[in-house]
Amino acid sequence: MTISATPSIKDGCLMVRGKVVFTGVPANVFVSPASCGSAFVGAASAAPSSRHVFSLGLLEEYKFLCLFRFKIWWMIPRVGKSGCEIPMETQMLLLEAREESALHDENSSESSTENTFYILLLPVLDGEFRTSLQGTSSNELQFCIESGDANVQTSQALEAVFINSGDNPFELMKNSIKILEKHKGTFSHIENKKIPAHLDWFGWCTWDAFYTDVNPQGIREGLQSFVEGGCLPKFLIIDDGWQETLNEFQKEGEPLIEGTQFATRLVDIKENDKFKASGSDKSCADLHEFIEVIKEKYGLKYVYVWHALAGYWGGVLPSSGAMKKYNPKIAYPIQSPGNTGNLRDVAMDSLEKYGVGIIDPQKIYDFYNDLHSYLASSGVDGVKVDVQNLIETLGSGHGGRVSLTRQYQEALEQSIARNFKENNLICCMSHNSDSIYSSKKSAVARASEDFMPKEPTIQTLHVASVAFNSLLLGEITVPDWDMFHSNHSTAEFHGAARALGGCAVYVSDKPGKHDFKILKRLVLPNGSVLRARYAGRPTRDCLFKDPVMDGKSLLKIWNLNKLSGVIGVFNCQGAGSWPMKQGVQDTPIAASIPSLISGQCVLFNLSFYFNLIVASKTKIAEQPLNNKSHFAGSLSRLPKEGKLEVSLGVLKCEIYTISPIMVFSQNLHFAPIGLLDMYNSGGAIEAMNCTMDLSGCTVKVKGRGCSRFGFYSSTKPKYCTVDMKEEEFIYNAEDGLLTVKLQGECNLRDIEIVY
């Protein structure tokens, strides 16, 4: 008998693939088929309301991974085994199931996936209502629908929670988002969006370098210090501090009242005096002249500037003459009980007290268009738009949170398309499902809370949260890992993560405070980066483990290049703990964290893509590479189901390039590795083919970059050429490592290995 994969309710149980997922499902809950074996779960109530909480039934003895908003702006992951551990504001829930039993044997092999399948629940948007999941102390799983406007009510939710299942968790997520894209029509999958070109170039953001004290002279000094070190940023983000703003609640000369900084409001769309001739820097006539000069002098391709979705943190100033045309009014945010049920945020506490100058939704496109057209005329190429989730708290009187978010999002995207050439938009603080499922064109979004250089306990959390959040966000946007400092105790850790994150690589170094050894393993001499193809995500064997607090698990992040794969292994244990509200669903912390954690890098995570495998380990930190040294890592030939043993101290990492072995003849097995001195070596390989005739075999590889280019070869070649010129090569018969030196420019190179 064939068991249908489509979820259904039978005898009070919600079934998926013939397995019971929820028991005690209430009679008011119903399931409606979607497509490809997926379905929507909904529920009905006796009375209409702007907010309902419905029970889905009991959830017990399933390993789960959830993504939830621990505060209004940001998601983090959580793992567990029962409904009581699922926090409020959960926006993704993934369950691990087996055909023969619901729960794994804890001692089963990490590499065993036989009979394992995955069940995905995504709380989505249903008309004007937004859904989230939450557990109860009795192991019930509830879903909450809310409009954010007391006048927008309903008595039923028809398509509140999407549910689907599959054998591969990554394909399951991708397919589910594509089904939702087609069915809902309110957002687009990342494959259907135009990707901003800045992602492929090294960048510098002014935030941690200057914070709001950013000024033209400081920016010039910072750019010059990069040039002197031989590492050229090609895109620049002028972060918060360039706008004309006013804080009505802080009197000049008096001590700062904590929180009032968030109530600061935008006065004008034009730059402030720091970027005008009237400011302290007389060499800068205005923003236009400044950008023109730095582009020409430093070879910048893209200059972005920062602004908030509402204009500034506290919105716009209603009494400003320049703002009156947009009909702004002071509104006081109303947070969802889901937000206040987790961690409160100081910015929201401030805005609830002082209010937000919100632009009339009918005028919001005019505001964005005026702002962006002015910036574009000043030479600005794009914008980073922050504080986006604020809009969910201002929906009262505007048709609710979903309606208002969608109006702002559509207006923003229309203005970006009209004023900037390449969809140059970075979204930030936008982790609510209102924004996620209203994103039709936005192609880049920050994937975690800020990199905070002065906070030692959140460095591991940053890397782990981005990787897990990318499971969901990476199907809708390119996850932005945020800036980091190259001259920092955790620089290698952050740099390695970004090398395989498929993301932009940019730093926020203070002028003159750089570690160019690290930067040059991320950035080619022409300013480009070796960006992997997809979002870097946790490998399958650590999806349901806590790599931050269980005291034993390593975080493994995987990605693909055009012809190879890459896996990074990170020890995130013992340097911080997940933020949770005191006394609410406390996560147990491992009693003791060993100084060294050992584990396996199991290659079945990439065996979906490759057969025979050669694994190249990039040596991290212990032995810096230089042009005269031999390959400082190691090269291993492994079977498809091979394992790599790894032991790491806290905040240490290793990167493995995984390349498929091509069998060109009985005596010639070959695999490209790429630039040996870069973190993501395989990102330098663009194409490969082989031609054979009576005289022998020629392997042709298109690669880019400079320095040592490596290959695995079972046989020593006769000779090698680069751009049709014969070049010396080094061949190690013991491990099969073949190295060719690429000289000169970093352009695309034609490498031929002749046998």
N, C-alpha and C positions, 0 to 999 in steps of 0.2 A: 504494500500500500504506500502510495506517495503522500508524504506529509507536506501540506502547503506551508510556504514560508510566510505568507501574509498573516500578520497578527490578528487574533480574534479573541472574543470572550466566550467562554464555555463553562457552565456550572460555577459562575462566580470567580473564574480564573482567567487572567489574560495570558494567552498562549502565543508563543513564537516558535516556529519549527517543531511543533508538537510538545514543546517544553513549557511548563508553568513558570511564568515570570512573576506575576503578582497574584496573590490569593486574597480572598475577601473583597473582590472588586464590587463597589456599590452599584446598585441598580440604575443610578442616574448617569453612569459612565457608559459611553458607547464608542465603537470603533468603526471607521469608514475607510475602505481601501483607497489607496492613492495609486501608485503604479509600481511595476517591477517588484512586487512582493512587499511593498511598504504600505503604511497606513497612517491615518490621523486618529488621535484619541481626543474625544471631546466629552462634555458633560452638560447637564441641564439643572437649573435651579427653579424653585417654586416662585421666587420673586426676583425682579431685576435689581441690579446693583452695579456700581462702577468698579467693584472689586469682589471677586469670588475666590474662595479656596476650596478646591475639590480633592477628594481622596482618590488615589488610583488603586489602593489596596496595600497589602503588606509586601515588602521587598526584603527577603532574607537569604543569606548564604550564597550570594553572588559577589564575586570580586568586582569592584567597580572603580572607575576613574571618573571624576567629575571636574568640571571647570565652573567656578563660581566667583561672583564679585565679592571680594572680602571688604572692599569699600566701594563707593559709588563709581569710581573711575576705572578700576582695574580688576581683572580676573587672576586667580591662581588655581593650581590643581589640588585635588585631595583624593586619596584612595581609601578604600575600606571594604567592608563585607556585608553591611546591612543598612537599612533605610535610615536608622537613627543617626548615622554618621554623615548624611548628605546635608550640607548647609543650605540656608536660605540663599536666594539669588543664584541658584545653580542654572547654568545656561547650556550645559552639555553633560550628558550622562552616558557612559559607555560601560556595558556589562560584558564580562567574559563567561561563556557558557561552554559546556561539553555535552555531546549527544548522550553519553551514558550517565552523567551526573552533573549536578549544577556547580559543584565546587571542585577545584583541582586538589590533588594530593600535594601538600606543601613541599614534599621531597621529590616531586616529579622533576624530570630533566627540564632545564630551561629551554632547550631546543625543541621539545616536543610540542607540536601543534596539531597532532592527529586528533580528529573529532572535535577540535576547538572551533567555536564560532563566536561572533560578537553581536551584541544587541545595542543599537544606538537610539537614544531618546534625545530629541532636540525640541525644547520649548520654543515656539515660534510666534510670529505675529498673526493674529486672527482678526482681520478687519481693523477696527480702531483699538483693539486690545492687544496687550503684550503679555506673554506667558513666562513664568519661571517655575523651577522645581524646588522642593524643600522636603526634608525628612522630619519625622516626629520621634519622640522618645519611645513610642510603641512600634517603631519600624514601619510606619506607614510612609508611603511616598505621596506627597500632595503636589498638585499643580495650581499655581495662583495666576489668575488673569486679572488685569487691571487696566483702566483707561487713563488714570491720572486726572480725570475731570469728573466731578460729582454729577454733572449733567449728561455724561455719556455713559449710558447704562445698557446692560443686556441681562437676559435670564439664561442664556446658553452660550457655550463655546463649541463651535462645530469642528474646528481644526486647530486646536490649541497645542498639541504635542505630536510631533512627527516621530514615528518609530519604524526602524528598518533593521535588517540583519545581514550579515555577510561573513565570509571566511577570512577575508583580509581586512584588518581594521582601517587601513589607509584607503583602500579602494572603497570600502563601505562609506567612509566619510565623504570622499569625492563624489561617489554616485548619489549619495543622499542630498548633498548640496545642489547637485545638478537637477535632481528631481524637484526639489523645492524651488529652485530658480525658475523652472518651467511652469510649475503649478501656481506659485504665488505671483510671479511677475513683478516683484518689488525690488529685486536686487539681481546682481549678475555674478556668476562664477568668475574666478580670476582669469581663466582662459579666454574669457570674452571681454577683457578690459585692455586698454592701451597702457603699456608699462612705461613709466617715466624713465627717461634715459639717464638721469642722475645716478640710478642704482648701480651702474657699471663703472662709476668713477669714485675715487677717494675724496672724502669731504671733511670739512671742519665746521663745527658749530660753536657759536660764541658763548653759549650758556654758562657752562662751568668755568670758562676762562674769565668771564667778566660779570656774569649774572646781569642784573638790569643796569649796571654801570657801563654797558657796552658803548663804544665810541669809535669814530673813524680812525684815530691814531692807534688805538689798541688793535683794531682789526688789521691795519697795515703792518704793525709790528709782528703780529701772529703769522701773517702770510709770509713775511720776509724770513722769519725763523724757519719755516718749513722749506722755503726755497734754498736756504743756506745748508740745510741738512740733506738736500737732494731728494725730497719726497713732496711732490707737488699736489696740493688739493685742487681738484677741478670743480668741486661745488662747495658753496659756502652757505650756511644758514645764519643769517643775522637774527638772533633770537630776541626774546622779550627785552625791551629797553629802548627801542627806536621810535616808539609811537608817542603822540601827544596825549597825555592822560592827566587826570586830576583826582586826588584823594580828598574828598570833602570832609572826611572824618578825622583827618590828621592835621593839626595846626602846625605851621612852620615854627621850628625851634623847640617844640615840645617833644618829650620822649615818645617813641613809637608805641601805639596801642596795638597789641598783638591781635591780628585778624583783620585790621582795617586795610592792610595792603591788598587783600582780596576784593575789597569793595571799591577799589580804584576803577575809574570809568574813562572811556575813550572820549576825547574832546574833538578830534579832527582825524580825517583819514590820512593827512600828510605827516611827514616825519617831524620829530621834535627838534629843538634848537641845537642839540648835539650834532646833528647832521646838516646844519645850515651854517652859512658864513657868520651869522650872529652868535654862534656858539663859541666854545673855547678853542676849537680847531679851525682857524681862519683859512686853512688850505682847502676846505671843503665848502663849496658854494651851496650845494644841496645834494639830496640823495642821488639824483640822476648823475651829476658830475662825479660823485664819489664812486658809484658803481662802474661808470665808464672807465675811470682811471684804474681801478683795481683789476678789472677784467683785462685791460690792455697790458698792464704791467706784470700781472701774475698768471695770465693765461687761464683765468677762470672760465669755465663753460656755463655754469649755472649759479645764480645767486637767488636764494630763497629768503623770504622774511617770515617772521612769526606773527600770527594774530590769533585771537580767540574766536570761537564760533559766534559768540554774542558781541564781538568787537574787542572787548577786554574782559578780564575776570569778572568785574562788576557790570559788564555791559557797556552801554554808552551813556553819556551825560545828557539827560533830557533838556537841561537849560542851555546847552551849547548851541550856538547859532548854526554851526555846521551840521549838527545832528537833527535839528528840528524837522527837516524835510522827511525824515524817516518815521515820524510819529512815535518816538520812544515814550515808554511809561515805566514807572517803577513797579516791579512785581516782586513778590516774596516767595522764594522757592518752597515747595511742599514735597518732602521726600517720601518715597514709598516705605512702608513698614519693612520691606526686605532690606533696604539700605540701612535703616537705623537698627535693624536686627543683627547686623554684622558690625563692622567698625565704622564709627562716625569719622568724618573728615573735617579738619580745622577750616578748610576753605568753605565748605558747605555750611558749617556753623556760623561763619562770618556772614555769608550771603543771606542766610535765613534771617539774620538780625538787621543787616543794612540794606538788603534788597538788591535787585538787578535792574539796570536800565535796559529793558527789552524792546527791541525794534518791532514795530507792527509787522506781523507775518506777511501782510500784503506788500510791504515795502522792503522786505529783506533782500530780494534779488537786486533792487536798485542800490542798496547799500553795498552788497558784494561787488556789483558791477562797477560802481563808482570807485571803490577801494582798489579793486584789481586792475582796472583800466589805468588808474593813476600810477600804481606800482609798475605795471608793464611799460608805461611811458617813461618811467624812471630807470628802465633797464633790468627790473626784477623779472626773473624767469618762472617763479613759482612761489607757493606759500605752504607753510606748516600751520595747520589750523588746530588749535588746542582747546581744552576745556569743553569738549563736545557733549559729554553726558549731562551737563548743566541743563540742557533744554528739556530733558525728561521731567524735571521738577517744575517746569513753568507751563505745563499744558492746561491748567485750569482756566476755563474761559476761552480756550483756543481749540476746542475739539479733542483735547487729550494729548498725552505724551507722544503717541505714535504719529498722530496727525501733524503735530508741531515739528517733531523731529524730521518727518518726511518733507515738510515745506522748506525747512532750513537746508536739509541735505540736497534737495533738488535745486534750490536756488544757488547753493554753493557750487555744485557740479556744473550747472549751466554757465555760471560766471567763469569758472576755470576753463571750460571749453572755449568760451568766447575770447578770453584775454590772454591765455597762455597756450603755447604751441603743442606741448607734449604731455598733456594731462598731469602737469607738475603740481601735485598736491600730496602732502603727507598729513594724514589724519592722526589725531592724538587725544588721549583720554576719551576714547570712543568705544569702550568695551561693553556697552549695553546692547541687547538684541534689537532695540529700536533702531540703532545706527547700523548694526551689522546687516540686518535684513532690509535696510533701505539704501544700501550702497550699490547703485547701478554703475557708476563710472569710477568712483574713488578706488585707486589700485594699490595704495600703500597706507598702512596703519601701524602705529606703535603697538607692540605686542606685550609690553609689560610696564610696570612702574619705572620711574626714572633710574638710570645709573646714578648712584650717589657716592662720589669718591670719598666722602668723609665718614661713611657708614660701613664699618667692616663686617657687620653681621648680615648684610643683605646682598653681598656679592654673589654668593652661591644661589640665593633665591632668585636673583635676576636671571641668571642663565637657565635655571631649571624651569621657571615660570614661562619664559619665552618659548622654550622648546615644547612644553605641554600645550600652551595656548595656541601654538601654531597648528595643532591638529585641527582646530576649528577655523581660526582666523586665516590660516594659510590656504584655505580653499576659496576665500573671498577676496583677500588682499595679499600683497607681499608683506609679510611681517617685518616691521622695523624694530631692530634690536636696541635702538637708541645709541647715543654716543658713548664713548668710554675714554679713559686717559691712557695714552701710550706709556707715560712715565708714572707708573702706579704699581703697588705691590701685587695687584691682580691683573696687570695688563696682559700677560701671556694667556691667562685663563679666558679673559674677555675677547682678546684678539682671535684666539683659536676658535671660539664659539662663533664669532661673526664670519670667520673664513668659510664655515660650512653651513651658515644659516640661510644662504640664498638671498641675503639682504644687502642693503647699503652698508658700507664700511666708512664710518666717520668718527672723528675724535673731538674732544672739547678741551684739548691741551691749552694751558696758559702759554703765552709767547715764550719761546726758549726752553720750555719744559717738555721735551720729547725723548722717546727712546726709538731711534731710527732703526736699530736692529730688529725690533718687533714690527715696525711699520713696513720695512722693506720685505718682510715675509708675507705681507698682505697686499702691498701696492707695487705695481710695476713702475719702472722709471718714467713712463709716459703718463702716470697718474691713474691708469685703469686698474681694476681689481678683477680677480679670478672668481666671479660669482657663480655659485652652484645653481642648478636649474630650478629647484623647488624650495619650499620652506623646510628648514631643518627641523626634524621631529624626533621624538624618542623612538628608539627601536622597539619592536614588538615585545621583546622579552623584558622590558622594564616599564611597560605601560601601566601596570597595576602595582608598582612598587614606589615607595617614597624615597627618592634619591637625596633628600635633604635631612630627614630626621630618623630614618629607621636604623641608622648606625651600621649598615652592611651593604647597601646597594649603591652601585655606581650608575651614573647617568650616561647613557649612550645615545648620541644624536647621529642620525644618518641623513645623507642626501645623495643626489646623483649629479654627475657632470655629463657631458655629451657622450663620452665613451667609457666612463668609469664611475665608481661609487666612492663615497668617503664616509668614514665613521669616526666620530670623536668620542673619546671616553673621558669623563669628568668626575672627579671626586668632590661632590657638593656637601659631604657630611661634616658635621661638627663645627660649622662656622656661622650658624644662624638657625632660626626656627620660623616656621610659617606664621604669619600674623593672624591671630584669631581673637575674637572678643573673649575677655576673661570669663572663664567658667562656662562658656558655650562650646560644646562639642570639642573639648580640648584634645588635641592630638598627643598621644603618649610619646615622650622623647626617649630615645634609647638611653639606657642607664650609663653606658660608657661607649665612647667612640674610639676605635683603634686609630693609632696615628697613621697606619697604612692599611688600605682596604684592597683586597684582591678580588678579582672576578674574571669572567670570561667575556670576550667579544665574540658573540656567536654569529657566524656568517650566514645563517639561514635568513637573517634579516634582509639580506640582499640577494639571496639565491633565487628570488622571483625574477631577477633581472640577469643573473650570470650563472654560468655553469662552472667550469674549472676556474680557479681564482688564484691570482698572485696578490699578496698583501704587502704593501710597502709602508713601513712605520716611519713617520716623521719624528725625529728626535726633538723634544721640547725642552728648552731652557738649559739643560745640563751641559750642552756642548754646542756653542754657536757655530753656525756654518760660515765658511768663507770660500772664496774662489779656489783656494789651493787645497782645501781639505777634500778627503774622500767622503762619500755619502755617509752622513753621521747617524742615519737610522738603520733599518734592517729590511731585508727583502725575503719573503717566505712564499713558497708555492704550497697552496692548500687545496684540499678537496672542497666541493660545494658545501658540505655540512661541517666545514672546519671550524676550529675555535682558536682564538688568540688569548693567551693568558696575560693579564695585566694587573699590576699592583701600583697604586697611586697614593700619595699623601694628600692631605686636605688642600684644596685649591690647586691641585695639579691635574694635568691632562695629557693625553696622547691622541694623535691623529693617525688613522690608517687609510691609505689609498687602496681601494679594492678594484682591481682591473681584471677583466675576463681574458683568459689565455686563448689566443687564436692559434689553431693548428694549421699552419700553411703547408707543411710537408711532414714526412715521417721524422725528419731531423730538425725541423724548425718550429718551435713553439714560441709565440711572441705575444707581448702585452705592453701597451704604452703606460707610462707612469706620469710623465710630465715634468714640470719644473721642480727639481729636488729641493730647492732652497725656499719654497713657498709652503705655507700651511696647507692650502688646497692645491696640491701639485697637479691633479688631474684636470683642474679648470683651465689649464693652458692648452689642452688638446682639443682641436676643432674637428678633425676628420682623419681617417686612415683607410688605406686600401693596399692591396698586394697584387703584383703582377708576376706571372711565372712564365718562363720559356725554357728552351733547351740550355741556355747559358746559365740559368740560375733563377734567383728570386729577388725581387726588389720590393721592399715595404716603403710606402710613401705616407708620411705623416704631416699634417698641417698643424703647426703649433704656434703659440705666440709667447712673447716675453724674451728675457735675456737670462744669461747664466746657464747652469747645468741642466740639461734636459735628459731624463732617464727613461730607459726601457728595460723590460725583462726579455732576454733572448737566450734560448737554449743552445745557440751556436754563435761563435764569433763571426762577425761579418767580414767581408773583404775590405770594404771601405764605406764611408759615410759622406754625404754631401749636405750642405745647407745653402738653399737658394742657388743650386747648381755648382757650388764651389766646394771642392773636397775639404773636409775638416778632420782634424785628429779626433780620435775617440779613445775611451778607456773601457776595457772589457774585463770583468771579474768572472772567471770561469767557475768559481766556487758557488756563487749564488745567481749567476746569470745577469748581473747588472751591467747594462751598457749605457755609457754616458757620453753625450755630445755637448760641446760648449757652443752656446748661441751668443754671437758677438753683435755689437752695434745696436740698431734700433729694436724696439719692442713690437714691431709690426708682425703681421701673419707671415710665418716662415714655412718654406717647403723643405722638409727633411727627408732624405732618402737613405735607407740602409740597404746596402747591396750585398747579397750572399752568393 
